Amino acid sequence: MASSATNLLLSSSFIGTNTLIFPPTPKTTRSISHLSFFSKRKSFLTRSVLSEKPNFEPYKSIPSQAALAALIFSSIAPQALAVDDASPPPPPPVIEAQAVSPSTSTSSPFSQNLLLTAPKPQSQSVSDLPEGSQWRYSEFLNAVKKGKVERVRFSKDGSALQLTAIDGRRATVIVPNDPDLIDILAMNGVDISVSEGDAGNGLFNFIGNLLFPFLAFAGLFFLFRRAQGGPGGPGGLGGPMDFGRSKSKFQEVPETGVTFADVAGADQAKLELQEVVDFLKNPDKYTALGAKIPKGCLLVGPPGTGKTLLARAVAGEAGVPFFSCAASEFVELFVGVGASRVRDLFDKAKSKAPCIVFIDEIDAVGRQRGAGLGGGNDEREQTINQLLTEMDGFSGNSGVIVLAATNRPDVLDSALLRPGRFDRQVTVDRPDVAGRVKILQVHSRGKALAKDVDFEKIARRTPGFTGADLQNLMNEAAILAARRDLKEISKDEISDALERIIAGPEKKNAVVSDEKKKLVAYHEAGHALVGALMPEYDPVAKISIIPRGQAGGLTFFAPSEERLESGLYSRSYLENQMAVALGGRVAEEVIFGEDNVTTGASNDFMQVSRVARQMVERFGFSKKIGQIAIGGPGGNPFLGQQMSSQKDYSMATADIVDAEVRELVERAYSRAKQIITTHNDILHKLAQLLIEKETVDGEEFMSLFIDGKAELYVA
């Protein structure tokens, strides 16, 4: 039967539509399948026949190759032909009948896959299969249900599959999460398989797992080498990961836009820095007398006093190359990067000498060493050691002036502060009244000011303000003027801005009852009345019952500038201060009764307790304790702040301290109550004026005392 099927295949001919003229049978299908398998195995015979017949050029098309494969099969298996038919094989014209034009033959899918798949009945046409190598999932399901898909091969993760259609074409399909897909394929007789990947993947994965630790170690070693100044680091070839190179900003001709004329309120600091600038410009004047240029200047002062501004002014005035960086740039994750960056910075600076190097917030790397037990390999310590060596070490440091700024000089290492490294410590303190006037003039440039603005009065109302605070004050005043649609900034906007900075913004929409408004008015009037009648106390500047921040009302006093600058406070002044703080509670008790007092004096009590305890423990104002300080000195970990002191005295001494503190507070309370009871009429007038106007300035307040003929309190 196999031989008859073969004869049937070889004796068939193709017509213009490239279809068979005989109906296929099961036997025929099996014979064609064997033929296809055998043709694949003997493909080298096909190549030999083509090489032996050079005039078979037309048969190189896919239909011609199929017919030629059939001819080869007949030539190598004559026994199959001899069983059913003793006649010789079909003559060569059969081959010539298959040599159709390429345009006709290549358009037939059946002719292209003649030796690979069995022919299907005429009714099952495959011309309606989707085109392309990528099918939609819906098209794939329709083809499966119509019996046009022979086999599918799923990927490992099941997200895609590769199909083989009945015509031999292959396509891929993105598979959604469909649990019924396997059942559909099985019901339609589709051969299902799963891809197992390349055979060599297991070996490659095994080798990769072995090599990964070595590669990771090599990569980390390379990074550390670059970080510590190896290839790619300082002096290396460079690259995108140059950890060891300094990130300082360099200006050959500094153009900071700031000169000493733009710095106000720090005359002493400018004088010392101007000498450094003059030394750079005219070194002969100093070297003729044997003077040497300072190697380092440390700018010390509270935040906002203008240390960085002074450094920018030095750069703008000196006209020499200028390097600027922050100390935090030296500290990195990798050990040794900080020291490497310090070396790189000074190498660059020495090549540009004479020059200036500015390091901002040097306390980030300049803290005291040896804090850890048993030493250690701290990155910060390595960085400061390298900085010490570069500033004044074995090789010296000629022509490089180091400027540094910090607000924490107490934590710096002593080796960093010695002469030869930072020769000068320039204190940039809070400005005085004259300095604040100059600072206000500087920050008022470009602002439209009204004629009623008096910088002298503003400066006296802002004791303790730094340059940054005053700049913020003028900016807030300009914002308020713009919010009110004004063309100029008047004294009212500056006053409101000052109160906003000190106590917070006004609560204009706050719901305040008449009773609460009256209570706040008498409370603030009590503070002002006691403060005005206490001898040698600060004058009242303004009284307000407008809620601001957490305060329901405020009483502003103008402190003495001399007292603030010297820091010297007499015992009488401190006792007056406690009496003024208690004036609000006393006024509430006198007017509303002891049962109707409120918690509005809580902050006043805290202030009174702190002042009384300092008088006893630290200032020696107690006769029973004497002129000794108890409680231990408070440290200064941060400039302008203090740690709480530790008690170093017995319980008996503690009882005496408590009794002395109570006595001071009770005395201040009795003095405040005596003043308010004596001048009760002035208290009522001032409270009524506050209820009507909500704000009373110092001049209106003093007119009440003149009309009431009030006298200062005498103990």
C-alpha positions as CSV (number, residue, x, y, z in Angstrom):
1,M,0.0,0.0,0.0
2,A,2.9,2.3,0.7
3,S,4.2,1.8,-2.9
4,S,0.8,2.5,-4.4
5,A,0.5,5.7,-2.4
6,T,3.9,6.7,-3.6
7,N,3.0,6.0,-7.2
8,L,-0.2,8.0,-6.8
9,L,1.9,11.0,-5.5
10,L,4.4,10.8,-8.3
11,S,1.9,10.4,-11.0
12,S,-0.1,13.4,-9.9
13,S,0.2,16.7,-11.6
14,F,-0.2,20.3,-10.6
15,I,-2.6,22.7,-12.3
16,G,-2.6,26.5,-12.2
17,T,-4.2,26.6,-8.8
18,N,-1.5,24.4,-7.3
19,T,-4.0,21.8,-5.8
20,L,-4.1,18.0,-6.1
21,I,-6.6,16.4,-8.5
22,F,-7.2,13.4,-6.2
23,P,-8.9,13.2,-2.8
24,P,-6.5,12.3,0.0
25,T,-7.0,9.1,2.0
26,P,-5.6,8.0,5.3
27,K,-3.1,5.8,3.6
28,T,-2.0,8.7,1.5
29,T,-1.5,10.8,4.5
30,R,0.8,8.3,6.2
31,S,2.8,7.9,3.0
32,I,3.3,11.6,2.7
33,S,4.3,11.9,6.3
34,H,7.0,9.2,5.7
35,L,8.1,11.0,2.6
36,S,8.4,14.2,4.5
37,F,10.5,12.6,7.2
38,F,12.7,10.8,4.7
39,S,13.1,14.0,2.6
40,K,14.4,15.8,5.7
41,R,16.9,13.0,6.4
42,K,18.1,12.9,2.8
43,S,18.3,16.6,2.1
44,F,21.9,16.3,1.1
45,L,20.7,14.3,-1.9
46,T,18.6,17.2,-3.0
47,R,21.6,19.4,-3.0
48,S,23.6,16.9,-5.0
49,V,20.9,16.6,-7.7
50,L,20.6,20.3,-8.0
51,S,24.4,20.6,-8.4
52,E,24.4,17.8,-11.1
53,K,21.6,19.5,-13.1
54,P,22.6,23.1,-13.6
55,N,19.6,23.6,-16.0
56,F,17.1,23.0,-13.2
57,E,17.2,26.7,-12.1
58,P,13.4,27.0,-12.2
59,Y,13.1,24.1,-9.8
60,K,14.7,26.1,-7.0
61,S,11.4,27.5,-6.0
62,I,9.5,25.8,-3.2
63,P,7.1,23.8,-5.4
64,S,9.9,22.7,-7.7
65,Q,11.9,21.5,-4.7
66,A,8.9,19.5,-3.5
67,A,8.6,17.8,-6.9
68,L,12.3,17.2,-7.1
69,A,12.2,15.6,-3.6
70,A,9.5,13.3,-4.9
71,L,11.7,12.4,-7.9
72,I,14.7,11.6,-5.6
73,F,12.5,9.4,-3.4
74,S,11.4,7.4,-6.5
75,S,15.0,7.1,-7.7
76,I,16.3,5.7,-4.4
77,A,13.4,3.4,-3.8
78,P,12.7,1.4,-7.0
79,Q,11.6,-1.6,-5.0
80,A,8.4,0.2,-4.0
81,L,7.6,0.9,-7.6
82,A,8.2,-2.6,-8.7
83,V,5.6,-4.1,-6.4
84,D,2.5,-2.4,-7.9
85,D,3.8,-1.4,-11.2
86,A,6.5,-3.0,-13.2
87,S,6.6,-0.1,-15.5
88,P,9.6,2.2,-15.3
89,P,9.4,5.4,-13.3
90,P,7.6,8.4,-14.7
91,P,9.6,10.1,-17.4
92,P,11.3,13.5,-16.8
93,P,8.3,15.4,-18.4
94,V,6.6,15.0,-15.0
95,I,9.3,17.2,-13.5
96,E,8.8,19.7,-16.3
97,A,5.1,19.8,-15.6
98,Q,5.9,21.0,-12.1
99,A,8.2,23.8,-13.2
100,V,5.6,26.5,-13.0
101,S,6.3,30.2,-12.7
102,P,7.5,31.5,-9.4
103,S,4.7,34.1,-9.2
104,T,2.1,31.3,-9.3
105,S,3.8,28.7,-7.2
106,T,5.0,30.8,-4.3
107,S,1.5,32.1,-3.6
108,S,0.2,28.7,-2.6
109,P,0.8,27.6,1.0
110,F,0.0,24.0,0.1
111,S,2.7,23.9,-2.5
112,Q,5.3,25.3,0.0
113,N,4.6,22.7,2.6
114,L,3.9,19.7,0.4
115,L,6.6,17.5,2.0
116,L,5.9,18.6,5.7
117,T,2.2,18.2,6.3
118,A,-0.5,16.0,4.9
119,P,-3.0,17.6,2.6
120,K,-6.4,18.5,4.0
121,P,-9.7,18.2,2.4
122,Q,-10.8,20.9,0.1
123,S,-13.5,22.2,2.5
124,Q,-11.0,23.0,5.2
125,S,-9.3,26.0,3.6
126,V,-6.5,27.7,5.5
127,S,-6.6,30.9,3.6
128,D,-8.6,32.6,6.4
129,L,-5.8,32.2,9.0
130,P,-4.4,35.5,10.5
131,E,-1.5,37.0,8.8
132,G,1.8,37.9,10.5
133,S,3.9,36.2,13.2
134,Q,2.0,37.7,16.1
135,W,-1.6,36.7,16.6
136,R,-4.2,38.1,18.9
137,Y,-5.5,35.9,21.6
138,S,-9.0,36.0,20.1
139,E,-7.7,35.0,16.7
140,F,-5.8,32.1,18.2
141,L,-8.9,30.8,20.0
142,N,-11.0,30.9,16.8
143,A,-8.3,29.1,14.9
144,V,-8.1,26.4,17.6
145,K,-11.9,25.9,17.6
146,K,-11.9,25.5,13.8
147,G,-9.1,22.9,14.0
148,K,-6.5,24.9,12.2
149,V,-3.8,24.7,15.0
150,E,-1.8,21.5,15.3
151,R,0.5,22.1,18.3
152,V,1.4,24.8,20.8
153,R,4.5,25.3,22.9
154,F,4.2,27.4,26.1
155,S,7.0,29.5,27.5
156,K,8.4,28.6,31.0
157,D,6.3,31.3,32.7
158,G,3.2,30.6,30.7
159,S,2.9,34.2,29.5
160,A,3.3,33.4,25.8
161,L,3.1,30.5,23.4
162,Q,4.3,29.5,20.0
163,L,1.8,27.8,17.7
164,T,2.1,25.7,14.6
165,A,-0.8,26.0,12.2
166,I,-2.0,23.3,9.8
167,D,-0.3,25.0,6.9
168,G,3.1,24.9,8.8
169,R,3.2,28.6,9.7
170,R,4.3,29.6,13.1
171,A,3.2,32.5,15.2
172,T,3.4,33.8,18.8
173,V,0.5,34.7,21.1
174,I,0.6,36.6,24.4
175,V,-1.5,34.5,26.7
176,P,-3.7,36.1,29.4
177,N,-4.7,34.4,32.6
178,D,-7.3,32.1,31.2
179,P,-7.9,28.9,33.2
180,D,-10.0,27.3,30.5
181,L,-7.2,27.5,27.8
182,I,-5.8,24.0,28.5
183,D,-9.2,22.4,28.3
184,I,-10.0,24.1,25.0
185,L,-6.7,23.0,23.5
186,A,-7.2,19.4,24.7
187,M,-10.8,19.2,23.3
188,N,-9.7,20.3,19.9
189,G,-6.8,17.8,19.7
190,V,-3.9,20.3,19.9
191,D,-0.5,18.9,20.9
192,I,0.6,20.8,24.0
193,S,4.2,21.1,25.2
194,V,6.2,23.5,27.5
195,S,9.6,25.0,26.6
196,E,12.4,23.8,28.8
197,G,15.0,26.4,27.8
198,D,18.4,25.8,26.4
199,A,20.2,22.7,27.5
200,G,23.3,24.7,28.4
201,N,21.5,27.2,30.8
202,G,22.1,25.0,33.8
203,L,25.8,24.9,33.2
204,F,25.9,28.6,32.6
205,N,24.0,29.3,35.7
206,F,26.3,27.1,37.7
207,I,29.4,28.9,36.4
208,G,27.7,32.3,36.9
209,N,27.0,31.5,40.6
210,L,30.6,30.6,41.1
211,L,32.0,33.7,39.4
212,F,29.6,36.2,41.0
213,P,31.4,36.5,44.3
214,F,34.7,37.0,42.6
215,L,33.3,39.7,40.3
216,A,31.6,41.5,43.2
217,F,34.9,41.5,45.2
218,A,36.8,42.8,42.2
219,G,34.3,45.6,41.7
220,L,34.4,46.7,45.3
221,F,38.2,46.6,45.3
222,F,38.2,48.8,42.2
223,L,35.8,51.3,43.9
224,F,37.9,51.4,47.0
225,R,41.0,52.0,45.0
226,R,39.4,54.9,43.2
227,A,38.1,56.3,46.5
228,Q,41.6,56.2,48.1
229,G,43.4,57.9,45.3
230,G,44.2,55.0,43.1
231,P,43.7,54.9,39.4
232,G,40.9,57.3,38.6
233,G,41.4,59.1,41.9
234,P,43.7,62.1,42.5
235,G,46.4,62.1,40.1
236,G,44.8,59.2,38.2
237,L,43.2,59.0,34.9
238,G,39.8,60.4,36.0
239,G,36.4,59.0,35.5
240,P,32.8,59.2,36.5
241,M,33.4,57.8,40.0
242,D,36.3,60.0,41.2
243,F,35.4,59.8,44.9
244,G,38.7,61.1,46.0
245,R,38.6,64.3,44.1
246,S,37.6,67.5,45.9
247,K,34.2,69.0,45.1
248,S,35.3,72.5,45.9
249,K,34.2,75.4,43.7
250,F,37.1,77.3,42.2
251,Q,37.1,80.8,40.8
252,E,40.3,82.1,39.2
253,V,39.0,85.7,39.4
254,P,36.4,85.8,42.2
255,E,33.1,87.4,41.2
256,T,31.0,87.0,44.3
257,G,29.3,90.4,43.9
258,V,30.1,91.2,47.6
259,T,32.7,93.7,49.0
260,F,33.4,95.1,52.4
261,A,31.0,97.9,51.6
262,D,28.1,95.4,51.5
263,V,28.9,94.2,55.0
264,A,27.6,96.3,57.9
265,G,27.5,95.8,61.6
266,A,30.8,93.9,61.9
267,D,33.4,96.6,61.9
268,Q,35.9,94.7,64.1
269,A,35.7,91.5,62.0
270,K,36.1,93.5,58.8
271,L,39.2,95.2,60.2
272,E,41.0,92.0,60.9
273,L,40.0,90.5,57.5
274,Q,41.0,93.6,55.7
275,E,44.5,93.1,56.9
276,V,44.6,89.7,55.3
277,V,43.4,91.2,52.1
278,D,45.9,94.0,52.2
279,F,48.7,91.4,52.9
280,L,47.7,89.6,49.7
281,K,47.7,92.8,47.7
282,N,50.7,94.6,49.3
283,P,53.0,91.9,50.9
284,D,56.1,94.0,50.8
285,K,54.7,96.4,53.5
286,Y,54.4,93.5,55.9
287,T,57.5,91.4,55.0
288,A,59.7,94.5,55.3
289,L,58.9,94.4,59.0
290,G,59.3,90.7,59.3
291,A,55.6,89.9,59.5
292,K,54.2,86.7,58.0
293,I,50.8,86.3,56.5
294,P,48.3,84.4,58.8
295,K,47.8,80.9,57.6
296,G,44.2,80.6,58.8
297,C,41.4,82.8,60.1
298,L,38.4,81.2,61.9
299,L,35.2,83.1,61.9
300,V,33.2,82.4,65.0
301,G,29.7,83.7,65.9
302,P,26.0,82.9,66.3
303,P,24.0,81.9,63.2
304,G,23.0,84.7,60.9
305,T,25.7,87.2,61.9
306,G,27.3,87.2,58.4
307,K,30.3,84.8,58.6
308,T,29.8,83.5,55.1
309,L,29.1,87.0,53.8
310,L,32.4,88.1,55.2
311,A,34.2,85.3,53.4
312,R,32.5,86.3,50.1
313,A,33.6,89.9,50.7
314,V,37.2,88.7,51.3
315,A,37.1,86.8,48.0
316,G,35.7,89.8,46.2
317,E,38.2,92.2,47.6
318,A,41.4,90.1,47.4
319,G,41.2,89.3,43.7
320,V,43.2,86.1,44.1
321,P,42.1,82.6,43.2
322,F,39.4,81.4,45.6
323,F,38.3,77.9,46.6
324,S,35.1,77.4,48.5
325,C,33.6,74.2,49.9
326,A,31.6,72.9,52.9
327,A,33.2,70.6,55.4
328,S,30.5,68.1,55.0
329,E,31.7,67.4,51.5
330,F,34.8,65.7,52.9
331,V,32.8,63.0,54.7
332,E,31.6,60.1,52.6
333,L,30.6,56.4,52.9
334,F,34.0,55.0,52.0
335,V,36.9,55.3,54.5
336,G,39.7,57.5,53.3
337,V,37.6,59.6,50.9
338,G,37.7,62.7,53.2
339,A,41.5,62.6,53.6
340,S,41.9,62.1,49.8
341,R,39.7,65.1,49.1
342,V,41.6,67.3,51.5
343,R,44.8,66.4,49.8
344,D,43.3,67.1,46.4
345,L,42.0,70.4,47.6
346,F,45.3,71.6,48.9
347,D,47.2,70.3,45.9
348,K,45.0,72.4,43.7
349,A,45.4,75.4,46.0
350,K,49.2,75.2,46.1
351,S,49.3,75.2,42.3
352,K,47.3,78.5,42.4
353,A,49.1,80.1,45.3
354,P,48.7,82.7,46.6
355,C,45.0,81.9,47.0
356,I,42.2,81.6,49.6
357,V,40.4,78.4,50.7
358,F,37.1,78.9,52.5
359,I,35.7,75.9,54.4
360,D,32.2,76.5,55.7
361,E,30.8,74.8,58.9
362,I,34.2,73.3,59.7
363,D,32.8,71.7,62.9
364,A,31.5,68.9,60.6
365,V,35.1,67.5,60.4
366,G,37.0,69.4,63.0
367,R,35.5,68.0,66.2
368,Q,37.7,66.8,69.0
369,R,39.4,63.5,68.4
370,G,39.7,60.5,70.7
371,A,36.1,60.3,71.7
372,G,35.9,56.5,71.1
373,L,37.3,53.9,73.6
374,G,40.5,52.3,72.3
375,G,40.8,54.6,69.3
376,G,39.4,53.5,66.0
377,N,39.5,54.1,62.3
378,D,37.0,57.0,62.2
379,E,36.6,58.7,58.9
380,R,36.3,62.1,60.5
381,E,39.5,61.6,62.4
382,Q,41.4,60.7,59.3
383,T,40.0,63.8,57.6
384,I,41.0,66.2,60.4
385,N,44.4,64.6,60.6
386,Q,45.0,65.3,56.9
387,L,43.7,68.8,57.3
388,L,46.1,69.5,60.2
389,T,49.0,68.1,58.1
390,E,48.1,70.2,55.1
391,M,47.7,73.5,57.0
392,D,50.9,73.1,59.0
393,G,52.8,69.9,58.5
394,F,56.2,68.6,57.5
395,S,56.0,70.0,53.9
396,G,54.6,73.4,55.0
397,N,51.9,75.4,53.4
398,S,53.1,78.5,51.7
399,G,50.7,81.0,50.0
400,V,47.4,79.3,50.9
401,I,45.2,81.1,53.4
402,V,42.4,79.1,55.0
403,L,39.2,80.8,56.0
404,A,36.7,78.7,58.1
405,A,33.4,79.5,59.7
406,T,31.6,77.8,62.6
407,N,29.0,78.6,65.2
408,R,30.3,75.8,67.5
409,P,33.9,76.7,68.4
410,D,33.7,74.7,71.7
411,V,33.7,71.4,69.9
412,L,36.7,72.0,67.6
413,D,39.9,70.1,68.2
414,S,42.6,72.0,70.1
415,A,45.2,71.2,67.5
416,L,43.2,72.9,64.9
417,L,42.9,76.1,66.9
418,R,46.6,76.5,67.7
419,P,48.7,79.3,66.2
420,G,50.2,78.2,62.9
421,R,47.0,76.7,61.7
422,F,44.2,79.1,62.6
423,D,46.3,82.0,63.7
424,R,43.2,84.3,64.2
425,Q,39.8,83.7,65.6
426,V,37.6,86.5,64.4
427,T,34.4,86.9,66.5
428,V,31.4,87.9,64.5
429,D,28.9,88.9,67.2
430,R,25.4,90.3,67.1
431,P,25.5,93.9,66.1
432,D,24.9,96.9,68.4
433,V,22.5,99.7,67.8
434,A,24.8,101.5,65.4
435,G,25.5,98.3,63.6
436,R,21.8,97.5,63.3
437,V,21.2,100.9,61.8
438,K,23.8,100.3,59.1
439,I,22.4,96.8,58.4
440,L,18.9,98.2,58.0
441,Q,20.2,100.8,55.6
442,V,21.9,98.0,53.5
443,H,18.8,95.9,53.4
444,S,16.6,98.8,52.6
445,R,18.3,99.4,49.2
446,G,15.8,99.1,46.4
447,K,12.8,99.4,48.7
448,A,10.3,102.2,48.6
449,L,10.3,103.6,52.2
450,A,7.9,106.2,53.5
451,K,9.3,109.4,55.2
452,D,8.1,108.3,58.7
453,V,10.5,105.3,58.7
454,D,13.2,105.9,61.4
455,F,16.0,103.4,61.4
456,E,17.1,104.5,64.8
457,K,13.8,103.6,66.4
458,I,13.7,100.3,64.6
459,A,17.2,99.5,65.7
460,R,16.3,100.2,69.4
461,R,13.2,97.9,69.1
462,T,15.3,95.0,67.8
463,P,18.0,94.2,70.4
464,G,19.7,90.9,69.8
465,F,18.7,90.8,66.1
466,T,21.4,89.5,63.7
467,G,21.9,90.7,60.2
468,A,19.8,87.8,58.9
469,D,17.0,88.8,61.3
470,L,17.0,92.4,60.1
471,Q,17.0,91.3,56.5
472,N,14.0,89.1,57.2
473,L,12.3,92.0,59.0
474,M,12.5,94.4,56.0
475,N,11.4,91.7,53.6
476,E,8.4,90.9,55.7
477,A,7.5,94.6,55.9
478,A,7.7,94.8,52.1
479,I,5.4,91.8,51.8
480,L,2.9,93.3,54.1
481,A,2.9,96.6,52.2
482,A,2.3,94.7,48.9
483,R,-0.5,92.7,50.6
484,R,-2.2,96.0,51.6
485,D,-1.8,97.5,48.1
486,L,0.5,100.3,49.3
487,K,3.1,102.1,47.3
488,E,5.6,102.6,50.1
489,I,6.7,100.8,53.3
490,S,5.7,102.8,56.3
491,K,6.6,102.4,60.0
492,D,3.3,100.5,60.6
493,E,4.3,97.7,58.2
494,I,7.7,97.5,59.9
495,S,6.1,97.4,63.3
496,D,3.6,94.7,62.3
497,A,6.4,92.7,60.7
498,L,8.5,92.9,63.9
499,E,5.6,91.7,66.0
500,R,4.9,88.9,63.5
501,I,8.5,87.7,63.8
502,I,8.6,87.9,67.6
503,A,5.2,86.6,68.5
504,G,3.6,85.2,65.3
505,P,1.0,86.4,62.9
506,E,-2.2,88.1,64.1
507,K,-5.3,86.0,64.6
508,K,-7.8,88.4,63.0
509,N,-10.6,85.9,62.7
510,A,-10.3,84.6,66.2
511,V,-13.6,84.5,68.1
512,V,-13.0,86.5,71.3
513,S,-15.8,87.3,73.7
514,D,-16.1,90.7,75.4
515,E,-15.4,89.1,78.8
516,K,-12.2,87.4,77.6
517,K,-11.2,90.6,75.8
518,K,-11.7,92.6,79.1
519,L,-9.6,90.0,81.0
520,V,-6.7,90.1,78.6
521,A,-6.8,93.9,78.6
522,Y,-6.5,94.1,82.4
523,H,-3.8,91.4,82.4
524,E,-1.6,93.3,79.9
525,A,-2.3,96.6,81.7
526,G,-1.0,95.0,84.9
527,H,2.3,94.1,83.2
528,A,2.7,97.6,81.8
529,L,1.7,99.4,84.9
530,V,4.2,97.6,87.2
531,G,6.9,97.9,84.6
532,A,6.5,101.6,84.2
533,L,6.5,102.3,87.9
534,M,9.5,100.1,88.8
535,P,12.7,102.1,89.1
536,E,15.6,101.4,86.6
537,Y,13.4,99.1,84.5
538,D,12.9,99.1,80.7
539,P,10.4,101.5,79.3
540,V,7.1,100.3,77.7
541,A,7.2,100.3,73.9
542,K,3.8,98.9,73.0
543,I,0.8,97.1,74.5
544,S,-1.5,94.9,72.4
545,I,-4.4,92.6,73.1
546,I,-4.6,91.2,69.5
547,P,-4.0,87.4,69.7
548,R,-0.7,86.4,68.2
549,G,0.5,82.8,68.0
550,Q,-0.1,81.2,71.4
551,A,-0.4,84.6,73.2
552,G,-3.7,86.4,73.8
553,G,-1.9,89.7,74.3
554,L,1.6,91.2,74.5
555,T,3.4,93.9,76.3
556,F,6.7,95.1,74.6
557,F,9.5,96.6,76.6
558,A,12.5,98.4,75.1
559,P,15.5,96.9,76.9
560,S,18.6,98.9,77.6
561,E,21.3,98.4,74.9
562,E,24.1,98.9,77.4
563,R,22.6,96.2,79.7
564,L,22.3,93.8,76.8
565,E,25.8,94.3,75.5
566,S,27.5,94.0,78.9
567,G,25.4,91.2,80.1
568,L,25.5,92.7,83.7
569,Y,22.2,92.7,85.6
570,S,21.8,94.1,89.1
571,R,19.8,92.5,91.8
572,S,17.2,95.2,91.8
573,Y,16.7,94.8,88.1
574,L,16.1,91.1,88.5
575,E,13.7,91.6,91.3
576,N,11.8,94.2,89.3
577,Q,11.7,91.8,86.4
578,M,9.9,89.2,88.6
579,A,7.5,91.8,89.8
580,V,6.6,92.8,86.3
581,A,6.0,89.2,85.3
582,L,3.6,88.8,88.2
583,G,1.7,92.0,87.4
584,G,-0.7,90.3,85.1
585,R,-1.9,87.7,87.6
586,V,-2.1,90.3,90.3
587,A,-4.4,92.5,88.1
588,E,-6.7,89.5,87.4
589,E,-7.0,88.9,91.2
590,V,-7.7,92.5,92.1
591,I,-10.3,93.1,89.3
592,F,-12.0,89.7,88.9
593,G,-11.3,88.1,92.3
594,E,-9.1,85.1,93.2
595,D,-11.7,82.6,92.0
596,N,-11.8,83.9,88.5
597,V,-8.1,84.0,87.6
598,T,-7.0,82.1,84.5
599,T,-4.1,80.1,83.2
600,G,-2.8,83.1,81.2
601,A,0.1,83.6,83.6
602,S,1.7,80.2,83.2
603,N,4.6,81.5,81.1
604,D,5.1,84.3,83.6
605,F,5.4,81.9,86.5
606,M,8.1,79.9,84.5
607,Q,10.1,83.1,84.0
608,V,9.8,84.1,87.6
609,S,10.9,80.7,88.9
610,R,13.9,80.6,86.5
611,V,15.1,84.1,87.5
612,A,14.7,83.4,91.3
613,R,16.6,80.1,91.1
614,Q,19.5,81.6,89.2
615,M,19.7,84.4,91.7
616,V,20.1,81.9,94.5
617,E,22.2,79.2,92.8
618,R,24.4,81.1,90.4
619,F,24.5,84.8,91.2
620,G,25.1,84.7,94.9
621,F,22.1,86.9,95.8
622,S,21.0,84.8,98.8
623,K,22.3,85.6,102.2
624,K,21.6,82.1,103.5
625,I,23.4,80.4,100.6
626,G,26.2,83.0,100.4
627,Q,28.5,83.9,97.6
628,I,28.9,80.4,96.2
629,A,27.6,78.8,93.0
630,I,25.8,75.4,93.5
631,G,24.4,73.1,90.9
632,G,27.5,72.8,88.8
633,P,28.4,74.9,85.8
634,G,26.3,74.5,82.7
635,G,28.2,73.5,79.5
636,N,28.0,75.1,76.1
637,P,27.6,72.3,73.5
638,F,26.1,74.9,71.2
639,L,26.8,78.5,70.9
640,G,24.1,80.5,72.7
641,Q,22.6,77.5,74.5
642,Q,23.3,75.8,77.8
643,M,22.9,72.4,79.2
644,S,20.9,72.0,82.5
645,S,23.2,72.0,85.5
646,Q,23.6,68.9,87.7
647,K,22.9,69.3,91.4
648,D,26.0,68.7,93.6
649,Y,24.6,69.7,97.0
650,S,22.8,67.9,99.8
651,M,19.2,67.7,100.6
652,A,19.5,70.2,103.4
653,T,21.0,72.7,101.0
654,A,18.2,72.0,98.6
655,D,15.6,72.9,101.2
656,I,17.4,76.2,101.8
657,V,17.4,76.9,98.1
658,D,13.7,76.2,97.8
659,A,13.0,78.5,100.7
660,E,15.1,81.3,99.3
661,V,13.4,81.0,95.9
662,R,10.0,81.1,97.5
663,E,10.9,84.2,99.5
664,L,12.1,86.1,96.4
665,V,8.9,85.2,94.5
666,E,6.6,86.2,97.4
667,R,8.4,89.6,97.7
668,A,8.0,90.3,94.0
669,Y,4.3,89.4,94.3
670,S,3.7,91.8,97.2
671,R,5.5,94.6,95.4
672,A,3.3,94.1,92.2
673,K,0.1,94.0,94.3
674,Q,1.0,97.2,96.1
675,I,1.6,99.1,92.9
676,I,-1.6,97.9,91.2
677,T,-3.7,98.6,94.3
678,T,-2.3,102.1,94.7
679,H,-2.7,103.1,91.0
680,N,-6.0,101.4,90.4
681,D,-7.5,104.3,88.5
682,I,-4.6,104.3,85.9
683,L,-5.2,100.5,85.5
684,H,-8.8,101.0,84.7
685,K,-8.1,103.8,82.1
686,L,-5.4,101.8,80.4
687,A,-7.6,98.7,80.2
688,Q,-10.5,100.7,78.8
689,L,-8.2,102.2,76.2
690,L,-6.9,98.8,75.2
691,I,-10.5,97.5,74.8
692,E,-11.3,100.4,72.5
693,K,-8.2,100.5,70.4
694,E,-6.6,97.0,70.9
695,T,-3.2,98.6,70.6
696,V,-1.5,101.3,72.6
697,D,2.0,102.6,71.9
698,G,4.5,103.9,74.4
699,E,3.7,107.6,73.9
700,E,-0.1,107.2,74.6
701,F,0.8,105.0,77.6
702,M,3.1,107.6,79.1
703,S,0.4,110.3,78.7
704,L,-1.8,108.4,81.1
705,F,0.9,108.5,83.8
706,I,1.5,112.2,83.3
707,D,-2.3,112.9,83.7
708,G,-2.6,110.6,86.7
709,K,0.5,112.0,88.4
710,A,1.9,108.5,89.1
711,E,5.1,108.1,91.1
712,L,7.8,105.5,90.9
713,Y,7.6,102.7,93.5
714,V,9.9,103.1,96.5
715,A,10.6,100.0,98.5
